[in-house]
Amino acid sequence: MFHHSAKLQYPVKVDKPNPEFAMLLQQAIGGIEGEIRVAMQYFFQAMKS
């Protein structure tokens, strides 16, 4: 079981959309060298050995 709270650690105020930052954030999380890809790569390497 786990507990989920929708409350953020810090207050966030967004004045307007920022497409440039969104593109950079998307690249960092799911791009060629993103966190998801690297985590999956480590997982599959661990399964091979």
mmCIF entry with sequence, helices, sheets and N, C-alpha, C, O atoms, coordinates in Angstrom:
data_MODEL
# 
_entry.id   MODEL 
# 
_entity.id                         1 
_entity.type                       polymer 
_entity.pdbx_number_of_molecules   1 
# 
_entity_poly.entity_id                      1 
_entity_poly.type                           'polypeptide(L)' 
_entity_poly.nstd_linkage                   no 
_entity_poly.nstd_monomer                   no 
_entity_poly.pdbx_seq_one_letter_code       MFHHSAKLQYPVKVDKPNPEFAMLLQQAIGGIEGEIRVAMQYFFQAMKS 
_entity_poly.pdbx_seq_one_letter_code_can   MFHHSAKLQYPVKVDKPNPEFAMLLQQAIGGIEGEIRVAMQYFFQAMKS 
_entity_poly.pdbx_strand_id                 A 
# 
loop_
_entity_poly_seq.entity_id 
_entity_poly_seq.num 
_entity_poly_seq.mon_id 
_entity_poly_seq.hetero 
1 1  MET n 
1 2  PHE n 
1 3  HIS n 
1 4  HIS n 
1 5  SER n 
1 6  ALA n 
1 7  LYS n 
1 8  LEU n 
1 9  GLN n 
1 10 TYR n 
1 11 PRO n 
1 12 VAL n 
1 13 LYS n 
1 14 VAL n 
1 15 ASP n 
1 16 LYS n 
1 17 PRO n 
1 18 ASN n 
1 19 PRO n 
1 20 GLU n 
1 21 PHE n 
1 22 ALA n 
1 23 MET n 
1 24 LEU n 
1 25 LEU n 
1 26 GLN n 
1 27 GLN n 
1 28 ALA n 
1 29 ILE n 
1 30 GLY n 
1 31 GLY n 
1 32 ILE n 
1 33 GLU n 
1 34 GLY n 
1 35 GLU n 
1 36 ILE n 
1 37 ARG n 
1 38 VAL n 
1 39 ALA n 
1 40 MET n 
1 41 GLN n 
1 42 TYR n 
1 43 PHE n 
1 44 PHE n 
1 45 GLN n 
1 46 ALA n 
1 47 MET n 
1 48 LYS n 
1 49 SER n 
# 
_struct_asym.id          A 
_struct_asym.entity_id   1 
# 
loop_
_struct_conf.conf_type_id 
_struct_conf.id 
_struct_conf.pdbx_PDB_helix_id 
_struct_conf.beg_label_comp_id 
_struct_conf.beg_label_asym_id 
_struct_conf.beg_label_seq_id 
_struct_conf.pdbx_beg_PDB_ins_code 
_struct_conf.end_label_comp_id 
_struct_conf.end_label_asym_id 
_struct_conf.end_label_seq_id 
_struct_conf.pdbx_end_PDB_ins_code 
_struct_conf.beg_auth_comp_id 
_struct_conf.beg_auth_asym_id 
_struct_conf.beg_auth_seq_id 
_struct_conf.end_auth_comp_id 
_struct_conf.end_auth_asym_id 
_struct_conf.end_auth_seq_id 
_struct_conf.pdbx_PDB_helix_class 
_struct_conf.details 
_struct_conf.pdbx_PDB_helix_length 
HELX_P HELX_P1 AA1 PRO A 19 ? GLY A 30 ? PRO A 19 GLY A 30 1 ? 12 
HELX_P HELX_P2 AA2 GLU A 35 ? LYS A 48 ? GLU A 35 LYS A 48 1 ? 14 
# 
_struct_conf_type.id          HELX_P 
_struct_conf_type.criteria    ? 
_struct_conf_type.reference   ? 
# 
loop_
_atom_site.group_PDB 
_atom_site.id 
_atom_site.type_symbol 
_atom_site.label_atom_id 
_atom_site.label_alt_id 
_atom_site.label_comp_id 
_atom_site.label_asym_id 
_atom_site.label_entity_id 
_atom_site.label_seq_id 
_atom_site.pdbx_PDB_ins_code 
_atom_site.Cartn_x 
_atom_site.Cartn_y 
_atom_site.Cartn_z 
_atom_site.occupancy 
_atom_site.B_iso_or_equiv 
_atom_site.pdbx_formal_charge 
_atom_site.auth_seq_id 
_atom_site.auth_comp_id 
_atom_site.auth_asym_id 
_atom_site.auth_atom_id 
_atom_site.pdbx_PDB_model_num 
ATOM 1   N N  . MET A 1 1  ? 0.843  -1.182  0.000   1.00 0.00 ? 1  MET A N  1 
ATOM 2   C CA . MET A 1 1  ? 0.000  0.000   0.000   1.00 0.00 ? 1  MET A CA 1 
ATOM 3   C C  . MET A 1 1  ? 0.885  1.240   0.000   1.00 0.00 ? 1  MET A C  1 
ATOM 4   O O  . MET A 1 1  ? 2.031  1.203   0.447   1.00 0.00 ? 1  MET A O  1 
ATOM 5   N N  . PHE A 1 2  ? 0.347  2.308   -0.495  1.00 0.00 ? 2  PHE A N  1 
ATOM 6   C CA . PHE A 1 2  ? 1.080  3.557   -0.516  1.00 0.00 ? 2  PHE A CA 1 
ATOM 7   C C  . PHE A 1 2  ? 0.123  4.708   -0.284  1.00 0.00 ? 2  PHE A C  1 
ATOM 8   O O  . PHE A 1 2  ? -1.090 4.583   -0.451  1.00 0.00 ? 2  PHE A O  1 
ATOM 9   N N  . HIS A 1 3  ? 0.692  5.814   0.100   1.00 0.00 ? 3  HIS A N  1 
ATOM 10  C CA . HIS A 1 3  ? -0.089 7.026   0.339   1.00 0.00 ? 3  HIS A CA 1 
ATOM 11  C C  . HIS A 1 3  ? 0.284  8.058   -0.711  1.00 0.00 ? 3  HIS A C  1 
ATOM 12  O O  . HIS A 1 3  ? 1.465  8.338   -0.918  1.00 0.00 ? 3  HIS A O  1 
ATOM 13  N N  . HIS A 1 4  ? -0.713 8.623   -1.373  1.00 0.00 ? 4  HIS A N  1 
ATOM 14  C CA . HIS A 1 4  ? -0.470 9.642   -2.395  1.00 0.00 ? 4  HIS A CA 1 
ATOM 15  C C  . HIS A 1 4  ? -1.108 10.949  -1.957  1.00 0.00 ? 4  HIS A C  1 
ATOM 16  O O  . HIS A 1 4  ? -2.285 10.992  -1.599  1.00 0.00 ? 4  HIS A O  1 
ATOM 17  N N  . SER A 1 5  ? -0.321 12.008  -1.990  1.00 0.00 ? 5  SER A N  1 
ATOM 18  C CA . SER A 1 5  ? -0.830 13.336  -1.680  1.00 0.00 ? 5  SER A CA 1 
ATOM 19  C C  . SER A 1 5  ? -0.590 14.233  -2.880  1.00 0.00 ? 5  SER A C  1 
ATOM 20  O O  . SER A 1 5  ? 0.527  14.280  -3.395  1.00 0.00 ? 5  SER A O  1 
ATOM 21  N N  . ALA A 1 6  ? -1.599 14.938  -3.334  1.00 0.00 ? 6  ALA A N  1 
ATOM 22  C CA . ALA A 1 6  ? -1.479 15.796  -4.513  1.00 0.00 ? 6  ALA A CA 1 
ATOM 23  C C  . ALA A 1 6  ? -0.849 17.151  -4.174  1.00 0.00 ? 6  ALA A C  1 
ATOM 24  O O  . ALA A 1 6  ? -0.687 17.993  -5.057  1.00 0.00 ? 6  ALA A O  1 
ATOM 25  N N  . LYS A 1 7  ? -0.498 17.362  -2.922  1.00 0.00 ? 7  LYS A N  1 
ATOM 26  C CA . LYS A 1 7  ? 0.096  18.629  -2.502  1.00 0.00 ? 7  LYS A CA 1 
ATOM 27  C C  . LYS A 1 7  ? 1.554  18.691  -2.952  1.00 0.00 ? 7  LYS A C  1 
ATOM 28  O O  . LYS A 1 7  ? 2.298  17.725  -2.783  1.00 0.00 ? 7  LYS A O  1 
ATOM 29  N N  . LEU A 1 8  ? 1.960  19.819  -3.523  1.00 0.00 ? 8  LEU A N  1 
ATOM 30  C CA . LEU A 1 8  ? 3.338  20.006  -3.962  1.00 0.00 ? 8  LEU A CA 1 
ATOM 31  C C  . LEU A 1 8  ? 4.227  20.406  -2.791  1.00 0.00 ? 8  LEU A C  1 
ATOM 32  O O  . LEU A 1 8  ? 3.749  20.966  -1.804  1.00 0.00 ? 8  LEU A O  1 
ATOM 33  N N  . GLN A 1 9  ? 5.527  20.115  -2.903  1.00 0.00 ? 9  GLN A N  1 
ATOM 34  C CA . GLN A 1 9  ? 6.460  20.504  -1.850  1.00 0.00 ? 9  GLN A CA 1 
ATOM 35  C C  . GLN A 1 9  ? 6.595  22.015  -1.768  1.00 0.00 ? 9  GLN A C  1 
ATOM 36  O O  . GLN A 1 9  ? 6.689  22.579  -0.678  1.00 0.00 ? 9  GLN A O  1 
ATOM 37  N N  . TYR A 1 10 ? 6.605  22.664  -2.917  1.00 0.00 ? 10 TYR A N  1 
ATOM 38  C CA . TYR A 1 10 ? 6.772  24.104  -2.988  1.00 0.00 ? 10 TYR A CA 1 
ATOM 39  C C  . TYR A 1 10 ? 5.638  24.694  -3.814  1.00 0.00 ? 10 TYR A C  1 
ATOM 40  O O  . TYR A 1 10 ? 5.170  24.056  -4.757  1.00 0.00 ? 10 TYR A O  1 
ATOM 41  N N  . PRO A 1 11 ? 5.188  25.897  -3.478  1.00 0.00 ? 11 PRO A N  1 
ATOM 42  C CA . PRO A 1 11 ? 4.142  26.518  -4.297  1.00 0.00 ? 11 PRO A CA 1 
ATOM 43  C C  . PRO A 1 11 ? 4.679  26.852  -5.694  1.00 0.00 ? 11 PRO A C  1 
ATOM 44  O O  . PRO A 1 11 ? 5.814  27.304  -5.842  1.00 0.00 ? 11 PRO A O  1 
ATOM 45  N N  . VAL A 1 12 ? 3.858  26.626  -6.694  1.00 0.00 ? 12 VAL A N  1 
ATOM 46  C CA . VAL A 1 12 ? 4.256  26.871  -8.078  1.00 0.00 ? 12 VAL A CA 1 
ATOM 47  C C  . VAL A 1 12 ? 3.291  27.865  -8.688  1.00 0.00 ? 12 VAL A C  1 
ATOM 48  O O  . VAL A 1 12 ? 2.076  27.673  -8.635  1.00 0.00 ? 12 VAL A O  1 
ATOM 49  N N  . LYS A 1 13 ? 3.828  28.928  -9.267  1.00 0.00 ? 13 LYS A N  1 
ATOM 50  C CA . LYS A 1 13 ? 2.997  29.926  -9.929  1.00 0.00 ? 13 LYS A CA 1 
ATOM 51  C C  . LYS A 1 13 ? 3.409  29.979  -11.398 1.00 0.00 ? 13 LYS A C  1 
ATOM 52  O O  . LYS A 1 13 ? 4.563  30.264  -11.720 1.00 0.00 ? 13 LYS A O  1 
ATOM 53  N N  . VAL A 1 14 ? 2.471  29.706  -12.269 1.00 0.00 ? 14 VAL A N  1 
ATOM 54  C CA . VAL A 1 14 ? 2.736  29.727  -13.703 1.00 0.00 ? 14 VAL A CA 1 
ATOM 55  C C  . VAL A 1 14 ? 2.019  30.927  -14.289 1.00 0.00 ? 14 VAL A C  1 
ATOM 56  O O  . VAL A 1 14 ? 0.793  31.017  -14.229 1.00 0.00 ? 14 VAL A O  1 
ATOM 57  N N  . ASP A 1 15 ? 2.790  31.860  -14.862 1.00 0.00 ? 15 ASP A N  1 
ATOM 58  C CA . ASP A 1 15 ? 2.198  33.059  -15.454 1.00 0.00 ? 15 ASP A CA 1 
ATOM 59  C C  . ASP A 1 15 ? 1.650  32.794  -16.847 1.00 0.00 ? 15 ASP A C  1 
ATOM 60  O O  . ASP A 1 15 ? 0.547  33.223  -17.185 1.00 0.00 ? 15 ASP A O  1 
ATOM 61  N N  . LYS A 1 16 ? 2.433  32.084  -17.653 1.00 0.00 ? 16 LYS A N  1 
ATOM 62  C CA . LYS A 1 16 ? 2.015  31.793  -19.027 1.00 0.00 ? 16 LYS A CA 1 
ATOM 63  C C  . LYS A 1 16 ? 2.719  30.516  -19.485 1.00 0.00 ? 16 LYS A C  1 
ATOM 64  O O  . LYS A 1 16 ? 3.732  30.134  -18.898 1.00 0.00 ? 16 LYS A O  1 
ATOM 65  N N  . PRO A 1 17 ? 2.208  29.853  -20.513 1.00 0.00 ? 17 PRO A N  1 
ATOM 66  C CA . PRO A 1 17 ? 2.873  28.657  -21.028 1.00 0.00 ? 17 PRO A CA 1 
ATOM 67  C C  . PRO A 1 17 ? 4.259  28.981  -21.579 1.00 0.00 ? 17 PRO A C  1 
ATOM 68  O O  . PRO A 1 17 ? 4.480  30.061  -22.126 1.00 0.00 ? 17 PRO A O  1 
ATOM 69  N N  . ASN A 1 18 ? 5.179  28.049  -21.431 1.00 0.00 ? 18 ASN A N  1 
ATOM 70  C CA . ASN A 1 18 ? 6.538  28.239  -21.921 1.00 0.00 ? 18 ASN A CA 1 
ATOM 71  C C  . ASN A 1 18 ? 6.912  27.027  -22.782 1.00 0.00 ? 18 ASN A C  1 
ATOM 72  O O  . ASN A 1 18 ? 7.432  26.041  -22.260 1.00 0.00 ? 18 ASN A O  1 
ATOM 73  N N  . PRO A 1 19 ? 6.652  27.089  -24.100 1.00 0.00 ? 19 PRO A N  1 
ATOM 74  C CA . PRO A 1 19 ? 6.907  25.932  -24.963 1.00 0.00 ? 19 PRO A CA 1 
ATOM 75  C C  . PRO A 1 19 ? 8.377  25.532  -25.029 1.00 0.00 ? 19 PRO A C  1 
ATOM 76  O O  . PRO A 1 19 ? 8.676  24.347  -25.175 1.00 0.00 ? 19 PRO A O  1 
ATOM 77  N N  . GLU A 1 20 ? 9.298  26.481  -24.926 1.00 0.00 ? 20 GLU A N  1 
ATOM 78  C CA . GLU A 1 20 ? 10.725 26.154  -24.980 1.00 0.00 ? 20 GLU A CA 1 
ATOM 79  C C  . GLU A 1 20 ? 11.124 25.301  -23.778 1.00 0.00 ? 20 GLU A C  1 
ATOM 80  O O  . GLU A 1 20 ? 11.836 24.307  -23.923 1.00 0.00 ? 20 GLU A O  1 
ATOM 81  N N  . PHE A 1 21 ? 10.662 25.694  -22.593 1.00 0.00 ? 21 PHE A N  1 
ATOM 82  C CA . PHE A 1 21 ? 10.975 24.922  -21.391 1.00 0.00 ? 21 PHE A CA 1 
ATOM 83  C C  . PHE A 1 21 ? 10.308 23.551  -21.437 1.00 0.00 ? 21 PHE A C  1 
ATOM 84  O O  . PHE A 1 21 ? 10.897 22.557  -21.011 1.00 0.00 ? 21 PHE A O  1 
ATOM 85  N N  . ALA A 1 22 ? 9.088  23.497  -21.949 1.00 0.00 ? 22 ALA A N  1 
ATOM 86  C CA . ALA A 1 22 ? 8.389  22.216  -22.069 1.00 0.00 ? 22 ALA A CA 1 
ATOM 87  C C  . ALA A 1 22 ? 9.159  21.268  -22.977 1.00 0.00 ? 22 ALA A C  1 
ATOM 88  O O  . ALA A 1 22 ? 9.253  20.075  -22.687 1.00 0.00 ? 22 ALA A O  1 
ATOM 89  N N  . MET A 1 23 ? 9.710  21.782  -24.069 1.00 0.00 ? 23 MET A N  1 
ATOM 90  C CA . MET A 1 23 ? 10.483 20.952  -24.985 1.00 0.00 ? 23 MET A CA 1 
ATOM 91  C C  . MET A 1 23 ? 11.747 20.428  -24.298 1.00 0.00 ? 23 MET A C  1 
ATOM 92  O O  . MET A 1 23 ? 12.091 19.256  -24.445 1.00 0.00 ? 23 MET A O  1 
ATOM 93  N N  . LEU A 1 24 ? 12.435 21.288  -23.554 1.00 0.00 ? 24 LEU A N  1 
ATOM 94  C CA . LEU A 1 24 ? 13.640 20.865  -22.838 1.00 0.00 ? 24 LEU A CA 1 
ATOM 95  C C  . LEU A 1 24 ? 13.315 19.831  -21.763 1.00 0.00 ? 24 LEU A C  1 
ATOM 96  O O  . LEU A 1 24 ? 14.051 18.861  -21.583 1.00 0.00 ? 24 LEU A O  1 
ATOM 97  N N  . LEU A 1 25 ? 12.228 20.041  -21.061 1.00 0.00 ? 25 LEU A N  1 
ATOM 98  C CA . LEU A 1 25 ? 11.831 19.103  -20.013 1.00 0.00 ? 25 LEU A CA 1 
ATOM 99  C C  . LEU A 1 25 ? 11.453 17.750  -20.606 1.00 0.00 ? 25 LEU A C  1 
ATOM 100 O O  . LEU A 1 25 ? 11.814 16.707  -20.061 1.00 0.00 ? 25 LEU A O  1 
ATOM 101 N N  . GLN A 1 26 ? 10.732 17.768  -21.716 1.00 0.00 ? 26 GLN A N  1 
ATOM 102 C CA . GLN A 1 26 ? 10.359 16.517  -22.375 1.00 0.00 ? 26 GLN A CA 1 
ATOM 103 C C  . GLN A 1 26 ? 11.602 15.767  -22.844 1.00 0.00 ? 26 GLN A C  1 
ATOM 104 O O  . GLN A 1 26 ? 11.664 14.543  -22.733 1.00 0.00 ? 26 GLN A O  1 
ATOM 105 N N  . GLN A 1 27 ? 12.584 16.485  -23.362 1.00 0.00 ? 27 GLN A N  1 
ATOM 106 C CA . GLN A 1 27 ? 13.827 15.859  -23.823 1.00 0.00 ? 27 GLN A CA 1 
ATOM 107 C C  . GLN A 1 27 ? 14.585 15.239  -22.649 1.00 0.00 ? 27 GLN A C  1 
ATOM 108 O O  . GLN A 1 27 ? 15.135 14.145  -22.772 1.00 0.00 ? 27 GLN A O  1 
ATOM 109 N N  . ALA A 1 28 ? 14.615 15.939  -21.509 1.00 0.00 ? 28 ALA A N  1 
ATOM 110 C CA . ALA A 1 28 ? 15.352 15.440  -20.341 1.00 0.00 ? 28 ALA A CA 1 
ATOM 111 C C  . ALA A 1 28 ? 14.711 14.181  -19.766 1.00 0.00 ? 28 ALA A C  1 
ATOM 112 O O  . ALA A 1 28 ? 15.413 13.300  -19.270 1.00 0.00 ? 28 ALA A O  1 
ATOM 113 N N  . ILE A 1 29 ? 13.395 14.089  -19.830 1.00 0.00 ? 29 ILE A N  1 
ATOM 114 C CA . ILE A 1 29 ? 12.716 12.938  -19.238 1.00 0.00 ? 29 ILE A CA 1 
ATOM 115 C C  . ILE A 1 29 ? 12.638 11.767  -20.206 1.00 0.00 ? 29 ILE A C  1 
ATOM 116 O O  . ILE A 1 29 ? 12.945 10.636  -19.829 1.00 0.00 ? 29 ILE A O  1 
ATOM 117 N N  . GLY A 1 30 ? 12.235 12.016  -21.438 1.00 0.00 ? 30 GLY A N  1 
ATOM 118 C CA . GLY A 1 30 ? 11.977 10.910  -22.346 1.00 0.00 ? 30 GLY A CA 1 
ATOM 119 C C  . GLY A 1 30 ? 12.738 10.940  -23.644 1.00 0.00 ? 30 GLY A C  1 
ATOM 120 O O  . GLY A 1 30 ? 12.409 10.182  -24.557 1.00 0.00 ? 30 GLY A O  1 
ATOM 121 N N  . GLY A 1 31 ? 13.733 11.776  -23.766 1.00 0.00 ? 31 GLY A N  1 
ATOM 122 C CA . GLY A 1 31 ? 14.477 11.883  -25.016 1.00 0.00 ? 31 GLY A CA 1 
ATOM 123 C C  . GLY A 1 31 ? 15.525 10.798  -25.177 1.00 0.00 ? 31 GLY A C  1 
ATOM 124 O O  . GLY A 1 31 ? 15.497 9.782   -24.482 1.00 0.00 ? 31 GLY A O  1 
ATOM 125 N N  . ILE A 1 32 ? 16.443 11.020  -26.093 1.00 0.00 ? 32 ILE A N  1 
ATOM 126 C CA . ILE A 1 32 ? 17.469 10.031  -26.419 1.00 0.00 ? 32 ILE A CA 1 
ATOM 127 C C  . ILE A 1 32 ? 18.305 9.670   -25.194 1.00 0.00 ? 32 ILE A C  1 
ATOM 128 O O  . ILE A 1 32 ? 18.571 8.492   -24.958 1.00 0.00 ? 32 ILE A O  1 
ATOM 129 N N  . GLU A 1 33 ? 18.710 10.638  -24.433 1.00 0.00 ? 33 GLU A N  1 
ATOM 130 C CA . GLU A 1 33 ? 19.486 10.388  -23.212 1.00 0.00 ? 33 GLU A CA 1 
ATOM 131 C C  . GLU A 1 33 ? 18.656 10.703  -21.973 1.00 0.00 ? 33 GLU A C  1 
ATOM 132 O O  . GLU A 1 33 ? 19.201 11.124  -20.953 1.00 0.00 ? 33 GLU A O  1 
ATOM 133 N N  . GLY A 1 34 ? 17.361 10.505  -22.050 1.00 0.00 ? 34 GLY A N  1 
ATOM 134 C CA . GLY A 1 34 ? 16.468 10.825  -20.940 1.00 0.00 ? 34 GLY A CA 1 
ATOM 135 C C  . GLY A 1 34 ? 16.497 9.784   -19.837 1.00 0.00 ? 34 GLY A C  1 
ATOM 136 O O  . GLY A 1 34 ? 17.064 8.702   -19.991 1.00 0.00 ? 34 GLY A O  1 
ATOM 137 N N  . GLU A 1 35 ? 15.876 10.135  -18.727 1.00 0.00 ? 35 GLU A N  1 
ATOM 138 C CA . GLU A 1 35 ? 15.882 9.276   -17.545 1.00 0.00 ? 35 GLU A CA 1 
ATOM 139 C C  . GLU A 1 35 ? 15.188 7.948   -17.803 1.00 0.00 ? 35 GLU A C  1 
ATOM 140 O O  . GLU A 1 35 ? 15.669 6.903   -17.365 1.00 0.00 ? 35 GLU A O  1 
ATOM 141 N N  . ILE A 1 36 ? 14.070 7.977   -18.505 1.00 0.00 ? 36 ILE A N  1 
ATOM 142 C CA . ILE A 1 36 ? 13.319 6.744   -18.753 1.00 0.00 ? 36 ILE A CA 1 
ATOM 143 C C  . ILE A 1 36 ? 14.157 5.772   -19.572 1.00 0.00 ? 36 ILE A C  1 
ATOM 144 O O  . ILE A 1 36 ? 14.223 4.587   -19.248 1.00 0.00 ? 36 ILE A O  1 
ATOM 145 N N  . ARG A 1 37 ? 14.791 6.258   -20.621 1.00 0.00 ? 37 ARG A N  1 
ATOM 146 C CA . ARG A 1 37 ? 15.589 5.391   -21.493 1.00 0.00 ? 37 ARG A CA 1 
ATOM 147 C C  . ARG A 1 37 ? 16.762 4.791   -20.733 1.00 0.00 ? 37 ARG A C  1 
ATOM 148 O O  . ARG A 1 37 ? 17.042 3.599   -20.859 1.00 0.00 ? 37 ARG A O  1 
ATOM 149 N N  . VAL A 1 38 ? 17.439 5.601   -19.954 1.00 0.00 ? 38 VAL A N  1 
ATOM 150 C CA . VAL A 1 38 ? 18.600 5.117   -19.201 1.00 0.00 ? 38 VAL A CA 1 
ATOM 151 C C  . VAL A 1 38 ? 18.164 4.093   -18.157 1.00 0.00 ? 38 VAL A C  1 
ATOM 152 O O  . VAL A 1 38 ? 18.837 3.079   -17.969 1.00 0.00 ? 38 VAL A O  1 
ATOM 153 N N  . ALA A 1 39 ? 17.054 4.344   -17.482 1.00 0.00 ? 39 ALA A N  1 
ATOM 154 C CA . ALA A 1 39 ? 16.560 3.387   -16.488 1.00 0.00 ? 39 ALA A CA 1 
ATOM 155 C C  . ALA A 1 39 ? 16.203 2.059   -17.143 1.00 0.00 ? 39 ALA A C  1 
ATOM 156 O O  . ALA A 1 39 ? 16.513 0.997   -16.603 1.00 0.00 ? 39 ALA A O  1 
ATOM 157 N N  . MET A 1 40 ? 15.556 2.111   -18.299 1.00 0.00 ? 40 MET A N  1 
ATOM 158 C CA . MET A 1 40 ? 15.208 0.876   -19.008 1.00 0.00 ? 40 MET A CA 1 
ATOM 159 C C  . MET A 1 40 ? 16.467 0.142   -19.474 1.00 0.00 ? 40 MET A C  1 
ATOM 160 O O  . MET A 1 40 ? 16.526 -1.087  -19.437 1.00 0.00 ? 40 MET A O  1 
ATOM 161 N N  . GLN A 1 41 ? 17.462 0.894   -19.908 1.00 0.00 ? 41 GLN A N  1 
ATOM 162 C CA . GLN A 1 41 ? 18.715 0.286   -20.352 1.00 0.00 ? 41 GLN A CA 1 
ATOM 163 C C  . GLN A 1 41 ? 19.388 -0.443  -19.186 1.00 0.00 ? 41 GLN A C  1 
ATOM 164 O O  . GLN A 1 41 ? 19.845 -1.574  -19.354 1.00 0.00 ? 41 GLN A O  1 
ATOM 165 N N  . TYR A 1 42 ? 19.457 0.179   -18.019 1.00 0.00 ? 42 TYR A N  1 
ATOM 166 C CA . TYR A 1 42 ? 20.035 -0.472  -16.843 1.00 0.00 ? 42 TYR A CA 1 
ATOM 167 C C  . TYR A 1 42 ? 19.238 -1.721  -16.471 1.00 0.00 ? 42 TYR A C  1 
ATOM 168 O O  . TYR A 1 42 ? 19.817 -2.748  -16.116 1.00 0.00 ? 42 TYR A O  1 
ATOM 169 N N  . PHE A 1 43 ? 17.922 -1.631  -16.553 1.00 0.00 ? 43 PHE A N  1 
ATOM 170 C CA . PHE A 1 43 ? 17.065 -2.764  -16.211 1.00 0.00 ? 43 PHE A CA 1 
ATOM 171 C C  . PHE A 1 43 ? 17.345 -3.951  -17.125 1.00 0.00 ? 43 PHE A C  1 
ATOM 172 O O  . PHE A 1 43 ? 17.519 -5.073  -16.649 1.00 0.00 ? 43 PHE A O  1 
ATOM 173 N N  . PHE A 1 44 ? 17.388 -3.714  -18.427 1.00 0.00 ? 44 PHE A N  1 
ATOM 174 C CA . PHE A 1 44 ? 17.605 -4.814  -19.365 1.00 0.00 ? 44 PHE A CA 1 
ATOM 175 C C  . PHE A 1 44 ? 19.021 -5.381  -19.251 1.00 0.00 ? 44 PHE A C  1 
ATOM 176 O O  . PHE A 1 44 ? 19.217 -6.584  -19.422 1.00 0.00 ? 44 PHE A O  1 
ATOM 177 N N  . GLN A 1 45 ? 20.003 -4.535  -18.966 1.00 0.00 ? 45 GLN A N  1 
ATOM 178 C CA . GLN A 1 45 ? 21.361 -5.036  -18.761 1.00 0.00 ? 45 GLN A CA 1 
ATOM 179 C C  . GLN A 1 45 ? 21.419 -5.927  -17.523 1.00 0.00 ? 45 GLN A C  1 
ATOM 180 O O  . GLN A 1 45 ? 22.112 -6.944  -17.518 1.00 0.00 ? 45 GLN A O  1 
ATOM 181 N N  . ALA A 1 46 ? 20.695 -5.550  -16.481 1.00 0.00 ? 46 ALA A N  1 
ATOM 182 C CA . ALA A 1 46 ? 20.677 -6.355  -15.258 1.00 0.00 ? 46 ALA A CA 1 
ATOM 183 C C  . ALA A 1 46 ? 19.990 -7.696  -15.495 1.00 0.00 ? 46 ALA A C  1 
ATOM 184 O O  . ALA A 1 46 ? 20.378 -8.706  -14.908 1.00 0.00 ? 46 ALA A O  1 
ATOM 185 N N  . MET A 1 47 ? 18.978 -7.708  -16.346 1.00 0.00 ? 47 MET A N  1 
ATOM 186 C CA . MET A 1 47 ? 18.266 -8.952  -16.633 1.00 0.00 ? 47 MET A CA 1 
ATOM 187 C C  . MET A 1 47 ? 19.127 -9.915  -17.453 1.00 0.00 ? 47 MET A C  1 
ATOM 188 O O  . MET A 1 47 ? 18.960 -11.130 -17.349 1.00 0.00 ? 47 MET A O  1 
ATOM 189 N N  . LYS A 1 48 ? 20.041 -9.389  -18.262 1.00 0.00 ? 48 LYS A N  1 
ATOM 190 C CA . LYS A 1 48 ? 20.897 -10.231 -19.098 1.00 0.00 ? 48 LYS A CA 1 
ATOM 191 C C  . LYS A 1 48 ? 21.933 -10.981 -18.265 1.00 0.00 ? 48 LYS A C  1 
ATOM 192 O O  . LYS A 1 48 ? 22.291 -12.114 -18.588 1.00 0.00 ? 48 LYS A O  1 
ATOM 193 N N  . SER A 1 49 ? 22.411 -10.355 -17.198 1.00 0.00 ? 49 SER A N  1 
ATOM 194 C CA . SER A 1 49 ? 23.497 -10.980 -16.427 1.00 0.00 ? 49 SER A CA 1 
ATOM 195 C C  . SER A 1 49 ? 22.999 -11.807 -15.273 1.00 0.00 ? 49 SER A C  1 
ATOM 196 O O  . SER A 1 49 ? 23.798 -12.389 -14.540 1.00 0.00 ? 49 SER A O  1 
# 
